[in-house]
């Protein structure tokens, strides 16, 4: 058996290729929309991708099953275990084979056995892999978002993301029973999860890429709880706010994302085009470092730095139904292609044009005004707090409740664009988050929304708390 792992650090997402050395057939599990690495790996090992499947309907990225099946001719194997509310609407059209609990199929000499493990989602499957050339028992399990290293999947997402009322507790109870059933497998079973630390599909995922069932039984918190009600309380407690774009991903992956084929790269545009875009009301995203953006930026743009968290914030803040534009740090085609591919990975396909960072200097040289965003120190924040300036905390609600600057107001950055009317325009705003990134995004949103006196505290609540300043809960 050939086994390969593919990890996308920006999504903290893992997909897998399983191949047979005898027949040269291969299966890809949980592919994302960037199918190039799978195709390249198959070529290098002289494999034909004949099977494509996924563990469940994903919420954090666009499924790549259709994208990969198109050039390879592979057969789709999709879950049929979720009931009428969680069916793949494109399954019949795509000629997919629907898989439920106990279903077995062969990829060459490798046996794949599906297990229905609901809880994270109603239709969720895990796949047991047996190399029949050498063994009669499974080597490991592809567990998707059911079982991670050190954690389990979130049962709260369907209710919090798509409004499926009552599904949170029901999912938690299903997850409890899925775990109890799964613990009956041998301790040696290898565990290959679908995510690592950094994913919003769990609350305390390890950065370790794989484990064994025996290790998880001993050290994963979810296996230590024997009482169902206690487990429900524990798994639902402290779950972070899900990114806003998850709801769109669910709808898109149920109905079937369109096949892109070649990645369409937007045109490099000039100064006149950026002015026209802003005048038309289009979103223009400056992806430079927040410090550079704060020193000099084109008014009306928003700042989403091109960090590992770029896709998370782009998915929460950019429009899915109309054009947007990017200012990149340099005009290199490679950087632009990377950003466009990241955006396509979460379904943001409407990038209408790109500008190199030189456009900011061109704006200044054409006698147009640039905006600056002043950064403040800890002492400035303390003084502003005493003098009646509004301290705006843009962290998540749970973070704010756990401890915040006394008298501060909480509006999570993902909600800011729709809640600007709640904030006063007649007094200065000092914006902070935990360590700086979310506040940098927030101050750009406020300036683009017409707020003039906006200041940025880069140290965030972490610096405030470590300095021994007063904290309110």
N, C-alpha and C positions, 0 to 999 in steps of 0.2 A: 504494500500500500504506500502511495505517495501522499504526504500530508504537508500542506503549506498554510501559513498564517499570514494575513494581510492586516496591517494596523494603520488606521487613519488617526493621527494624533489630534487633529483639530476637532474631530467628532468623538474622540476616545472610543472608536468603534472598530470591531474586529470582524473580518469575514475569513472564510476558509475554502481551500481547494483540496478535495480528496480524489486521488487518482488510483487507477489499477495498473500495475506494471505489466500484467499479462495481456489485457485487451486494449490498453492505452485510453480507456474511457475515463472521464473525470466529471465530478460534481462540484459546483460552487455553492456555498451556503452563506446567506445574508450578504450578497454583493451590494455595494453602493453604486451610485451612478457613474463613477469613474472606473470604467471597465478595463482600461488599458493594462493595469498590473495583472489582471487575471489572464488576459489574452497572451501577454508576454510570458507569464509563467507556464502556460500550457504549451506554447511554442518551444520554450527551452527544454521541457521534459517530453516533448513529442506526444502530447496528450490532445484528445478531442473532448471539448466540453460538451457533454451529452445530457447532463442533468443540471438544472438550476432550481434552487429552493430557498426558502427563508423560514426562520423559526416562528415569525409572527408579523402582524401588520405594524410596521415601524412608525414611530412618532417623531424621531429626531433627525431623520434624513430621508431623502427620496430613495425608494427601493430601486435597485438596479437589475431586478430579475428580468424585466422585459427588455431593458437595454442590452443585457448580455445574451438573451435568447435570440435577439434579432440577427446578429452577425454569425452566431454559431449554429443556429438551428436546434438548440438544446430544448428538451422537453421541460415544461414547468411542473413542479410538484408543490402545490400550495395547500395550506391547512383548510380542511373542511370540517373542523371540530368546534367552531365557534358559534354555531347556530345561525339563524337567519339574519340577526343583526350584525354579524361580523363575518360576512361572506365576501370573497373577492368578486367584485362585480364584473371583472373582465375575464374571469377564469374560463368560462365556456368559449368565449370568442378566441381566447389564446390557446385553446385545446389543452388546458392544464389538467393534470391528474390531481384530484382532491384526496388529501391524506388525512387519516384520523388515527386514533390510538391503536397501536399494534400493527399498523400497516408496515409491510416490509417490501423493499425493492432492492435491486442489485445495480451497482455501478461496477461493471466488470465482475471481479471476484470479491468485491467489497459489499457486504450486506449492510443496508441502512434500515434501522427499525425506528419508527416514529412513536413517541410517547406524548400523550396529551397531558400537559402540565399547566392548567389554567391558574390564574391568579394575577400575574402582571397584566395579561390580557386574556379574554375568554378563549381565543383560538390558539393559544401558544402551544408550540410543539418543542420537544427536544429530540435529538437524533442520536441513537446508539450506533456506533460503528464497529463492525466485526470484519477482520481480515480473514476470510474463510480459507485462504491458502495456508495459513499458519495456526489458526485458532478456531474454536467453536464458540467462544464467548467474546463479548464486546471488549474492546480496548479502552474506549472512552465515550464521552457524550458531548455533543455540541449543544450547549444549554441556553444559548441566546440570552434573553433578559430574564430568564427564570432563576438561574443560580449563577452568582458571580463568585469571585474569590473574596471571601469575607463578608458577603452580603447577599441579598436576594432582590428580585425586581420589585418595583413600586406598584402596589395595587390601587393607588389613588389617582392615577393619571387620567383614566377615562372619565371619571366624575369631574375632576378639576379642569381638564383640557377640553373635552367635548360635551360636558354637561350630562353624562349618562347617570341620572340620579339613582342613588342606592348602590352603585357599582363598587364604591370604595370599600365598604365593609364586606360586601359579598365577595369581592376579589381577594380581600385579605383572608377570608375563611377558606376560599378555594386554594390559595397559596399555601396555607397551613397544611391542608390535606395532600397537596402535590408534594410538598417537602417530606411528609411522613411516608408517602408511598415510595419516593425516590431513595430514601435511606436504606431500603431493603437491598439495593444493589451492592456488589462487593466493594470493599474499601479501596481496592487497587484501581477502580475505575477513574480514568483521567477526566478532568473537567475542563472543557474549552469554552469559556463564556464569550458573550457578544460585546462586552464593554469592559473598560478598565476605569481607574480613577480619572475624574474629569467629566464623566458623563452624568447627565441629569436623570438617567434611568434608574438610579439607585442613590442612596444617601451616604454610604460609607464604603465605596468600592475600593479594593486594593489595586495598587499599580502592578502587582504580580500578574503575568499574563495567563497562567494556568495553575491548576491545583489537582488534587485527588479528592475523591469523595470521602475517603477516610480522614483526611486532614480537615475538610470542611465539617464533618461530623463532630470533630473535637474542638474546632476553634471558630467556626462561623456561628455568630450569635443566634441565628434563626433555628439552628438544630438543637439549641440548648433549652428551648421553651417547650414544655409538654402540654401546657394548658392552652386551648384554642383562644379563649377570650383574652388571655394575657398576650398571646402572640399578636392578635388583632390590634391591641393597644400599642404594642411595641413597634410594629411595622408601619403604622400610620403616624406615629409621633415623630415630629421633627423633620418631616419631608420638606425639602426646599421648594420654593416656587418654581413651577415648570416654565420653561421658555414659552413665550406667546405663540411662536410659530408651530408648536407641536400640533395644535388643532388643525392647521392647514395640511401638515404632513399626513395626519391620519386620513383626512378626506381624500387627499391625492393618492395615497397608496391603496386605499380601498377601491377607488374607481379606476386606477391604473395610470401612472404617469406616462406622458408622451415619450416616445423614443427620440432622443436627440440625434443619434448618429455622430457626425463630426461636431465638435464643440464650436459654436459660432462665436468668433471673437469680435467685439465691437470696434468701431473705428477710433483712431486717435484724432482728437478734435483740438481746435485752437481756442484762443481767448474769446473770440466773438461767440463761439458756440456755448461756452460756459455762461456767458451773460444772458444769452437767449434762453438757455435751460432754466436759469433762476427766475427770469422774468415770466416764464410760462408756468411757474409753480412746481416744476419738477424737483425731485430730491437729488441733490448733488452731495456725494459722500467723499470727504477728504480722509484718506486712509493713512495719513502720516502720523508720526509719533505725537502724542498729546502736547509735549513741550514745544515742538515746532509749530503745531497748530495754534497753541496759545500765544506764541510770539507774533504770528502773522497768518491770518486766514482770510479767505474771501467771504464777505458777509453773506449770510443766507445758507452757507454750506453747513453740513453736520460732520462731526468727527467720529468715525469708527475706526480705531487704529487696526492695522493689519497684523494682529497678534494671533495667538492660538484661539482666542475667544471671538475672533472676527465673525465667524459664521453664526455663533449664538446670538450676537447683538444685531447683526444684519437681518437675521430671520425675524427678530422681534420688532425691528424699527423700519425696515424698507417695505415699499408697497409690492404686493404680489400681482397687482392688476394693472400696473402702468409702468412707464419707462423711468429709469433712474440712471445716474451718471457717476463715474468714479474719478477721483484724483488720486493717482498712485505715486508712491515715492520713487520717482524716476520713470522714464518712459520705456523701460525695457519690455520687450514682448513677453519674456518669461514671467516677470512679475505680474503683468496683466493677465496672462493665461492662468496663472495659479489662482488669482482672486476670482476670475470668472468661473473656473472649475469648482472652487469652494462654494460659490453662490449657487451654481447649478446643482450642487449636491444637496441643497435644501430647497430646490425648486424656484429659486429666484432667477428667472430666465430673461428678464427684461432690461438687461444692461444695454443702454442705447449708445453709449460712447464713453471714452476714457480720455483723461488729460494727464500729462506728466506733471510732476510737482513744479516744473518751470512756469506753469501757468500762474502760480501765485506771484512770482517775480514779474511776469508780464503784466499782471493786473496792476501792480505797484508802478511799473514803468510807464503805464498808460495814464498815469495821474488819477487812477481810481483809488478809493479809500480801502485800506485793509483794517480788519478788526483785530484787537488783542484781547486776551482774557487774563486779567491779573491773578497771580497765585498768591495766597496768603499763608502766613506761618501759624504755628500753634498759638503764639501770643496774640496774633491778629484775630484768630477765631475766638479766643477767650474774651478779648476786648469787644469784639463785635457782638458776641453773645450777651455781654453785660450792657451794651449800648442799644439793644433793641433791634439789631439786624436779624433778619430771619435766617436761621441755620436750617438748610434743607438737606435731609438725609435721604439718599436715593438707593439705599440697600433694600433688601427684601423685608417684608413685614415681620417675618420670624426673627431676623437679625435685629431689627429695630426693637422689637419687644424684649429681646434678651438683654438689651442695654444700649442707651443712646445719650447724646448730649442733652442735658436738661433743657426743655423748652423747644427742642428742635421739632420740625415737621417732617413726616415720612411720606414720600411719594416714590415708589420704586421706579427706576429709570425706564423700565419697559412700559410703564403706564403714563409716563410724563407727557407725551404728545397729546394724549386725550384728556389730561387733567390740568392743563395750563391755566384754565380759568379759575382754578382754586387758589392760585398764588397771587400775592399782591405785586403790583407793578410800581408802587410808590415808595418802596424801601429797598435797600440793598439785599441781595441774596448771597449767602456763603454756602457753597455746595460741597458735600463730601460723601464718600461711601466708606468702604472698609480700608482699602489701600490705594485708591486713586483712579483706576481705569473707568469704573462706572460713572464717577463724578465728572471725568473728562468728557465722556459722551454726553452727560446730562447738561453741562454748561453750554455745549454747542447747540443742543436742542432748545435750550432757553433763549440763547441769542438769536437763533433762527426763528423763534416764536415771538420776537419783538421785545424781549427783556433786555434792558440796557445795562443796569448796574449788577452784574453777575460776577462773582469771584469764586475761585477754585482753591480748595484746601487739599493738596495732593497727599498729605500724610494720612488723612482719613481717620476713622474712628480708632483704628489700631494705634496710631500715634497719640491720640487724645487719651485713650485708656491707659497706655503704658506710661504716660507722663503723670499719672495719678490725678487727673482732672475729675470733677464730679460726674457721676453716671446715674442716669435715671432708668428705671425699669417699669 
